[in-house]
Amino acid sequence: MIIGAILMCIFRFTFFHSWWWLVFGLIILFISLIRPRLLFVLTALIAGIILAFARTSPELYEKDYIRQFYDQTVEVSGVVEGDPEKDEGAIKFKLKNLRFGGPESKLKNGVLFVSLPSPHKIERGDAVWLKGKLSSGFGSYTGSLYRPAVIKWEKPNPGDLSLKLRNWLAERIEAVIPKPEVGLGLSYLLGIKTNLSKELEDNLRTASLMHVIVTSGTHLGILVGAVRKVFGKFSRFFSTLVSCIVTVFFMSMVGFTPSITRAGIMVLLMLLARYSGRKISVWRIIIIVAAITLFINPANLTNQGWLLSFASYAGVMIISPRLQRFLYGKKKPGFVGSSLITSFSATFMTLPIVLYYYGQISLLFFISNLIIMPTLPYVMGSTFLCGIFAGIPIIESIISFITTKMLGFHVWIIGCLGEMKEFLVEVKIGIPAVLLIYVAIALIIGINYFIIKTRSDIIKT
């Protein structure tokens, strides 16, 4: 599946858009599964590539259809995907489930980038009908609409219940925590970045801390860890069941972004594997989840959040343990050592992607991650309690005071590190050569494995 998605990204075949190719790929896959022999590994590989072609080709075919409308005035309707963002007097969002010519026309795949004047209070899941000049897209966007006219705008009925719950919780938190602390707290807990000031967001980017406000595996891991700690006292089955329910609900509440979808599927697989007693293979989990998420949305292959999410996870789960064994042997590192190794591993694996898309990274990422990441679970938990106990005298005051102080400390640290621009390493954005860093990373992993194996053989001898 992964190989097929990469090939489609390079060669863009569009003649696999018939659903018969999907059936053909499933038949070949079924044959290779019922005959688990070495000969059928090649058959399974071919089946996966065909399935990736069959899934991706219709989207490429319909995106080519959309491109014919570039530089023309069009009417398009669709559904808002994810949370809109406010920036410089405009509200920006993704539009999916596209219908050109009106709501009754044929559904088309693809995602448009839309920028509207800020007075519009559009939310995730709203249906909108726009008229404007369609421009070319960028990144994973098929096209762009800047300042189009809004013909029709409808709220879903009864609407997204998880979104309503999130907004209710966010309003209660906003009532007890002042700005700018509340913006940081809501981005930590619920992935809401609309309350973040431009200055704070710039400082987060300069301090190489943007990953802490992108709700993904770290935030979900903290949540599931807390659930397992509370409900693990009852039974393993009940703990696993509640953890799975909380994971799915949190995904729906935050929104099914590429990063949270990756993290959610990975957490569910690991919970089920741990419950059934299966040994968890990090490489196997990564490959399976990558294949699943690419089948769900082939455009994930060029999505920054999806790429950074996988790279960060691979750094923590693959690089970090090897680095610990190399530096400490069989001994466990202390809190500071473990935090530094984890921070370095995640940053090291995401470095090529960050340089390619953003063109900068701070040399102070060690310090920023060492201070922010260990305290993140407590800040998230305290922010959540603010929403729960808002309106209750005394308890509200105590919790909001503690939370504001902790968030204020984070804001101060981010501001201090964000001002130290002399530690920024900058390169030109979009240089493919920076991705060659992964070749060096692969060599380092291979050399590290050889050293550890040699050391182990010597000890045995």
C-alpha positions in Angstrom: 0.0 0.0 0.0 2.8 2.4 1.0 4.8 1.6 -2.2 1.8 2.0 -4.4 0.9 5.4 -2.8 4.5 6.7 -3.4 4.4 5.5 -7.0 1.1 7.2 -7.6 2.5 10.4 -6.1 5.4 10.3 -8.6 3.7 9.0 -11.8 0.0 10.0 -11.2 -1.7 7.1 -13.1 -5.4 7.9 -13.6 -6.5 4.8 -15.6 -7.1 2.8 -12.4 -10.3 4.8 -11.4 -12.7 1.9 -12.2 -13.9 0.1 -9.0 -13.1 -3.2 -10.8 -9.4 -2.6 -10.0 -10.3 -2.5 -6.3 -12.1 -5.8 -6.6 -9.2 -7.3 -8.5 -6.7 -6.2 -5.8 -8.8 -7.7 -3.0 -9.1 -11.0 -4.9 -5.3 -11.2 -5.3 -4.8 -10.2 -1.6 -7.3 -12.9 -0.5 -5.4 -15.5 -2.5 -2.1 -14.5 -1.0 -3.5 -14.7 2.5 -5.1 -18.2 2.3 -1.8 -19.5 0.9 0.9 -18.1 3.3 3.9 -19.2 1.3 7.1 -17.3 0.5 6.1 -17.3 -3.2 2.9 -15.4 -2.4 4.8 -12.5 -0.7 5.2 -11.1 -4.2 1.5 -11.6 -4.9 0.6 -9.7 -1.7 3.0 -6.9 -2.8 1.3 -6.6 -6.2 -2.2 -6.7 -4.5 -1.2 -3.9 -2.1 0.1 -1.7 -5.0 -3.1 -2.4 -7.1 -5.2 -1.4 -4.1 -3.3 1.8 -3.6 -3.6 2.6 -7.3 -7.4 1.8 -7.2 -7.8 4.0 -4.2 -5.7 6.9 -5.4 -6.5 7.0 -9.1 -10.2 8.2 -8.7 -9.0 11.1 -6.6 -6.3 12.1 -9.1 -8.9 11.7 -11.9 -11.3 14.1 -10.2 -8.6 16.5 -9.2 -7.7 16.8 -12.9 -11.3 17.6 -13.5 -11.3 20.4 -10.9 -8.1 21.9 -12.4 -9.9 22.8 -15.6 -11.7 25.5 -13.6 -8.6 27.4 -12.6 -8.8 31.1 -13.1 -12.6 30.9 -13.7 -15.5 32.0 -11.5 -17.2 28.9 -10.1 -20.0 28.0 -7.8 -19.0 25.2 -5.4 -20.6 23.7 -2.3 -19.0 21.5 0.3 -18.5 20.7 4.0 -16.0 22.4 6.3 -13.3 20.0 7.3 -11.4 20.5 10.6 -11.4 23.7 12.7 -11.2 27.0 10.8 -8.3 29.3 11.6 -8.4 33.1 12.1 -5.5 35.1 10.7 -5.1 38.8 9.8 -8.8 39.6 9.5 -9.8 36.4 7.7 -11.1 33.0 8.5 -9.4 30.1 6.7 -10.7 26.6 6.4 -10.7 23.4 4.3 -13.7 22.5 2.1 -14.3 18.9 1.2 -17.2 16.9 -0.4 -17.1 19.3 -3.3 -20.0 19.8 -5.8 -19.4 22.3 -8.6 -22.4 24.0 -10.0 -24.5 23.7 -6.8 -25.5 21.3 -4.1 -27.3 19.0 -6.5 -24.3 18.3 -8.8 -22.1 15.3 -8.7 -19.8 14.8 -5.7 -16.1 15.3 -6.4 -13.0 14.4 -4.4 -10.5 17.0 -3.4 -10.0 19.7 -0.8 -10.1 23.5 -1.4 -8.4 26.1 0.7 -11.0 28.9 1.4 -10.3 32.4 2.9 -13.3 34.5 4.0 -13.6 37.8 5.9 -13.5 37.1 9.7 -17.2 38.1 10.6 -18.3 34.7 9.4 -18.5 32.3 12.3 -18.0 29.0 10.4 -17.4 25.8 12.3 -16.4 22.2 11.5 -19.1 20.3 9.6 -21.0 23.4 8.3 -22.3 23.2 4.7 -21.4 26.2 2.6 -22.2 27.2 -1.0 -19.6 29.7 -2.4 -19.1 31.7 -5.6 -15.7 33.0 -6.5 -12.6 32.7 -8.7 -10.8 29.4 -8.3 -7.1 29.6 -8.1 -4.5 26.8 -8.2 -3.9 24.8 -5.0 -0.8 24.2 -2.9 0.4 21.3 -0.8 -2.4 18.9 -0.5 -5.1 21.4 -1.6 -6.6 20.9 -5.0 -7.5 24.6 -5.4 -8.0 27.9 -3.5 -10.8 30.4 -3.1 -10.0 33.9 -1.8 -12.8 36.1 -0.5 -15.6 34.3 -2.4 -19.2 35.3 -2.0 -21.3 33.1 0.4 -24.5 32.1 -1.4 -25.7 29.7 1.3 -24.5 28.6 4.7 -26.1 25.9 6.8 -25.5 24.4 10.2 -25.9 20.6 10.4 -29.0 19.4 12.3 -28.7 18.0 15.0 -25.0 18.7 14.4 -21.8 17.2 15.7 -22.5 16.4 19.4 -18.8 15.9 20.2 -18.1 19.4 18.7 -20.8 20.9 20.8 -19.4 19.2 23.9 -15.9 20.6 23.0 -17.3 24.1 22.5 -19.2 23.9 25.8 -16.0 22.8 27.7 -13.9 25.5 25.9 -16.4 28.3 26.9 -16.2 27.2 30.5 -12.4 27.2 30.4 -12.4 30.7 28.7 -14.6 32.0 31.6 -12.0 31.2 34.3 -8.6 31.5 32.6 -7.4 34.9 31.2 -5.6 35.6 27.9 -3.0 34.7 26.6 -2.9 31.6 28.9 -6.3 30.3 27.9 -5.2 30.2 24.2 -2.3 27.9 25.1 -4.4 25.8 27.4 -7.1 25.2 24.8 -4.6 24.3 22.2 -3.0 21.8 24.5 -6.2 20.1 25.6 -8.6 20.4 22.7 -6.5 21.4 19.7 -8.3 24.8 19.5 -5.8 27.3 18.1 -8.1 30.2 17.3 -7.3 31.9 20.7 -3.6 31.8 20.2 -2.0 35.2 19.7 0.1 35.8 16.6 3.1 36.6 18.8 2.7 33.4 20.9 2.4 31.3 17.7 5.5 32.8 16.3 7.4 32.1 19.5 6.2 28.5 19.5 7.5 28.1 15.9 10.9 29.8 16.8 11.4 27.6 19.9 10.6 24.4 17.8 7.5 23.7 20.0 4.7 23.7 17.4 4.3 20.0 18.0 2.9 20.6 21.5 -0.2 22.5 20.1 -0.8 19.9 17.3 -3.1 17.4 19.0 -1.6 14.0 18.2 -0.1 10.9 19.9 1.5 12.8 22.8 -1.9 14.2 24.0 -3.8 11.0 23.3 -1.1 9.0 25.1 -1.4 11.3 28.2 -5.2 10.9 28.1 -5.2 7.1 27.7 -2.5 6.7 30.3 -4.7 8.6 32.8 -7.7 6.4 31.9 -5.8 3.2 32.3 -4.4 4.3 35.7 -7.9 5.0 37.0 -9.8 2.1 35.5 -7.0 -0.5 35.5 -7.9 -1.3 39.1 -11.2 -2.9 38.0 -10.1 -5.3 35.3 -7.9 -5.5 32.2 -11.0 -5.9 29.9 -12.8 -2.9 31.4 -9.7 -0.7 31.3 -9.2 -1.6 27.6 -12.8 -1.0 26.8 -12.9 2.4 28.4 -9.6 3.4 26.9 -10.9 2.5 23.4 -14.1 4.4 23.9 -12.2 7.5 25.2 -9.8 7.3 22.3 -12.6 7.3 19.7 -14.5 10.0 21.5 -11.4 12.2 21.8 -10.7 11.8 18.1 -14.3 12.8 17.1 -14.1 15.8 19.5 -10.8 17.1 18.3 -11.6 16.3 14.6 -10.2 13.5 12.4 -7.0 15.3 11.3 -4.2 13.2 9.7 -2.1 13.4 12.9 -4.9 12.5 15.3 -6.2 9.7 13.0 -2.7 8.2 12.9 -2.4 8.5 16.7 -5.9 7.1 17.3 -5.6 4.1 15.1 -2.1 3.3 16.5 -3.4 3.6 20.1 -6.4 1.3 19.4 -4.1 -1.3 17.8 -1.7 -1.2 20.7 -4.5 -1.5 23.2 -6.0 -4.5 21.5 -2.5 -6.1 21.0 -1.7 -5.6 24.7 -5.1 -7.0 25.8 -4.7 -10.1 23.6 -1.2 -10.7 24.8 0.5 -10.2 21.5 4.0 -8.9 21.3 4.0 -5.3 20.0 6.4 -4.7 17.1 6.9 -1.0 16.6 7.9 -1.4 12.9 4.8 -3.6 12.2 2.5 -1.1 13.9 4.0 1.8 12.0 3.7 0.0 8.6 0.1 -1.2 9.3 -1.1 2.3 10.4 0.6 4.0 7.5 -1.1 1.6 5.1 -4.5 2.2 6.8 -4.3 6.0 6.9 -3.1 6.1 3.3 -6.0 4.0 2.2 -8.4 6.3 4.1 -6.8 9.4 2.5 -4.0 9.0 -0.1 -3.3 12.8 0.2 -1.8 12.1 3.7 1.5 11.2 1.9 2.1 15.0 1.4 0.4 16.2 4.6 2.8 17.9 7.0 0.9 16.8 10.1 0.8 13.1 9.0 4.5 13.1 8.1 5.6 14.8 11.3 3.4 12.6 13.4 4.9 9.4 12.0 8.5 10.7 12.1 8.1 11.8 15.8 6.6 8.5 16.8 9.4 6.6 15.0 12.0 8.8 16.8 10.5 8.1 20.3 9.9 4.3 19.7 12.9 3.4 17.5 15.7 5.9 17.9 15.2 6.6 21.7 15.6 3.0 22.9 18.7 2.4 20.8 20.2 5.6 22.0 19.5 4.7 25.6 21.1 1.3 25.2 24.1 2.8 23.4 24.7 5.4 26.2 23.6 3.5 29.3 23.7 -0.1 28.4 21.2 -2.1 30.5 20.9 0.7 33.1 17.9 3.0 32.9 18.6 6.7 32.5 17.4 9.3 35.0 14.5 11.7 34.4 16.7 14.4 32.8 18.6 11.9 30.7 15.5 10.1 29.5 13.8 13.5 28.7 16.8 14.7 26.7 17.1 11.4 24.8 13.4 11.3 23.9 13.4 15.0 22.9 16.5 14.6 20.8 15.2 11.4 19.1 11.8 13.0 18.1 13.4 16.2 16.9 16.2 14.3 15.0 13.6 12.2 13.1 11.4 15.2 12.3 14.4 17.5 11.4 14.4 16.9 7.6 10.6 17.4 7.3 10.7 20.6 9.4 13.6 22.0 7.4 11.8 21.1 4.1 8.5 22.7 5.0 9.4 25.5 7.4 13.1 26.1 6.6 14.1 26.7 10.3 14.8 24.9 13.6 16.0 26.2 16.9 19.2 24.8 18.5 17.4 25.3 21.8 14.9 22.6 21.2 16.6 20.5 23.9 15.8 23.1 26.6 12.3 23.9 25.4 11.2 20.3 25.2 12.9 19.4 28.5 10.9 22.1 30.3 7.5 21.9 28.5 7.0 18.2 27.8 7.3 16.8 31.4 4.8 19.3 32.7 2.4 19.0 29.8 0.2 16.2 31.4 -0.3 18.3 34.6 -1.2 21.4 32.6 -3.7 19.5 30.4 -5.3 17.9 33.5 -5.6 21.2 35.3 -7.1 22.9 32.3 -9.6 20.1 32.0 -10.6 20.5 35.7 -11.1 24.2 35.1 -13.8 23.4 32.6 -15.4 20.8 34.9 -15.5 22.9 38.1 -16.2 26.3 36.5 -18.9 28.1 38.4 -18.3 26.2 41.7 -17.1 28.8 44.3 -13.7 28.3 46.0 -12.9 25.2 43.9 -13.0 27.2 40.7 -10.8 29.9 42.2 -8.1 27.4 43.4 -7.9 25.4 40.2 -8.0 28.4 37.9 -5.3 30.1 39.9 -3.0 27.0 39.7 -3.7 26.5 36.0 -3.1 30.1 35.1 0.2 30.1 36.9 1.4 26.9 35.2 0.2 28.2 31.8 1.8 31.5 32.5 5.1 29.8 33.2 4.8 28.0 29.8 4.0 31.3 28.1 7.0 33.0 29.7 9.4 30.1 28.7 8.1 30.1 25.2 8.4 33.9 25.0 12.0 33.8 26.3 13.1 31.1 23.9 11.2 32.6 21.0 13.1 35.8 21.4 16.5 34.0 21.0 16.5 34.1 17.2 20.3 33.9 17.1 20.0 30.2 17.8 17.8 29.6 14.7 19.2 27.5 11.9 17.6 28.5 8.6 17.6 27.0 5.1 15.6 27.7 2.0 12.1 26.2 2.1 11.4 23.2 -0.2 15.0 22.0 -0.8 14.7 18.2 -1.5 18.4 17.7 -0.4 17.5 18.1 3.3 15.5 14.8 3.0 18.9 13.1 2.5 19.4 13.5 6.2 17.3 10.3 6.5 20.0 8.4 4.7 22.4 9.5 7.5 19.8 8.5 10.1 19.5 5.0 8.5 23.3 4.7 8.6 23.5 5.8 12.2 20.8 3.2 13.2 22.7 0.5 11.3 26.0 1.4 12.9 24.4 1.6 16.3 22.8 -1.9 15.9 26.2 -3.3 14.9 27.9 -1.8 17.9 25.2 -3.1 20.3 25.3 -6.5 18.8 29.1 -6.7 18.9 29.1 -5.5 22.5 26.6 -8.2 23.4 28.6 -10.9 21.6 31.8 -9.8 23.5 29.9 -9.9 26.9 28.6 -13.4 26.1 32.1 -14.6 25.1 
